[in-house]
Amino acid sequence: MNISIEFTLTPLQTNFEPPIIAFIKSLRKSGFKVIETPLSTQIYGEYDTLMLFISKAIKASFEALDHVVLSMKIVKFDRSDYEPNF
């Protein structure tokens, strides 16, 4: 089963951009399809392999930061080709 995941990583620190950039770069290296927007990042793939990868990526990010919030939405469908029709 394919899924779509949308993330918003929010480091609770003054210099917040480097951890966000590092997290996005780790997603880019994954081999999964990644789409970035100004407010979130989406990643798409097969449920089991994607969730295994994401679990490790989130843990690595959390270990590197003292205080962080991660908002995540999961959709049971690959929405990577979505285009608005309005």
Secondary structure, DSSP 8 states (H G I E B T S, - for coil): -EEEEEEEEEE-SSS-HHHHHHHHHHHHTTSSEEEE-SS-EEEEEEHHHHHHHHHHHHHHHHHH-SSEEEEEEEESS--TT-----
